[in-house]
Amino acid sequence: MNLDSISQELDRLYEFEISRYIERCDELKKSGFKVYRNSSGQHKVVLSGRSAQDQPKQTDSFETGKIKKENIFVRAKNKVKRSIANFKSVIKFLKFLYHNYQNNGSI
């Protein structure tokens, strides 16, 4: 069974047999799939386990049909922000260890 036929099955079950729909969604989730549903009741089934960066945002690509990729400058700015935040976290942790060492005499 391919992912499109599973999506069509879920569309039909969601509309006509809601109790069977819930059971089928649970089965799929236990089998390692992710199930997405938009506001109009259409479903999309994908394999879970792919990293979040490999997949586009589900709301952008599924509801509009278009995948919106961020500008390279926006991605670079976000990367720099994350790097600075990580560096600050490391510094704070090292300060904590240093102050703890001074107060207690050992780690």
Buried (B, 14 or more C-beta within 10 A) or exposed (E): EEEEEBBEBBBEBBEEEEEEBEEBBEEBEEEEBBBBBEEEEBBBBBEEEEEEEEBBEEEEBBBEEEEEEEEEEEEEEEEEEEEEEEEEEEEEEEEEEEEEEEEEEEE
